[in-house]
Amino acid sequence: MKTVRQRQRLAPSKRSQLILDAALQLFGTSHYSIVTVREIALACGVNVGLIYHYFENKDHLFRSVLAYAVGQLMAGYEERRGFSDSDPLFDLGIWLDVHATIAPTLTRMVKIMADYAAFDVRDAEVDRLVADFYNHERTVIERTLKRGIAAGTYRSVQVKKLARVIGRNLDGIFHASASRGDNRIAADIQELREFILSFLGVSQD
Amino acid sequence: MKTVRQRQRLAPSKRSQLILDAALQLFGTSHYSIVTVREIALACGVNVGLIYHYFENKDHLFRSVLAYAVGQLMAGYEERRGFSDSDPLFDLGIWLDVHATIAPTLTRMVKIMADYAAFDVRDAEVDRLVADFYNHERTVIERTLKRGIAAGTYRSVQVKKLARVIGRNLDGIFHASASRGDNRIAADIQELREFILSFLGVSQD
């Protein structure tokens, strides 16, 4: 009888996830235009051919990476929803918690978004992914504020304005954390939380 | 008599500024690793040799571009200081005004900082420039808050915490404006200003 040595086989979904993780890491620390499919294959230990089995080309992989990162945020948020009733920030509290939990993914996600936005090439699907992400964030924040104001938990504030301030603050935390070099993402999110509660009159700062 | 056609000659400082402007534009929309000195020369209509006359190499040019952008912010701020006494945000108001005035420069500056921070190569002088920028910003914000609190113009707040919230908000405005695609930098800065005044108890929001 022959002994057959088999390479460990991963389920297809696991293999594509492996590729997406490596691509997110490379696109998110370098730049789309200089990362090659070969480098991504090397980074996750698969054949280049396997990457092309799952993804048509580098553009398709890039879009998939962005969808993958945004998807992690959305899924984490949906999983936890409904368990937030003791949090005075309701769904916004969940949104912030998920940001803290998957911070490295989000740091790379916003880097990819910024690279894409600064570049002069547009792609309808990437545009839609980015817009969906910001629309979703705005909805979560505004709905939370309206709910709290209606319940009398928060003082009355200008919802759209405060929602923008909160959204930009989250942007600042994730986009600039590496430049600031202070490794404060969790602390920054906690500070943002306290700050919102103080502004809404729920707590003293 | 021969007619001699002369190329228009710029003063050396003007010429190096021309190069820095083109390099800021290219580094700030593409990525350090793919921008070539030749492209920069093309973009500003000078010989590659002239660029190497002013800058040793691409690294030196990159550092000079960052220093040039940070320098514009600092100079704009210093020029206007002392004319802020009618602004309830004092020096911080000036700081915000200068940001609005040179917004395109700062958008590219933070993009360059983010690219550099995400990349795995460190340069002591670039690190120092970035740290100086953030230290300067923190000093302006904290000094303003302390002054206003001491004068009784602002309610008493936790200075360091609020300074970080304001700094991250500015980061969010400049880093994410392109991703948000809403072309709101001036409006965002105005909103941040109103928001700070409201938080400090100077105005109702």
Interface residues (C-beta under 8 A of the other chain):
Chain A: G28 T29 S30 H31 S33 I34 V110 K111 M113 A114 D115 Y116 A117 A118 F119 D120 D127 V130 A131 Y134 V157 Q158 K161 L162 R164 V165 G167 R168 N169 L170 D171 G172 I173 H175 A176 A178 S179 R180 G181 D188 E191 L192 E194 F195 F199 D205
Chain B: G28 T29 S30 H31 S33 I34 V110 K111 M113 A114 D115 Y116 A117 A118 F119 D120 D127 V130 A131 Y134 V157 Q158 K161 L162 R164 V165 G167 R168 N169 L170 D171 G172 I173 H175 A176 A178 S179 R180 G181 D188 E191 L192 E194 F195 F199 D205
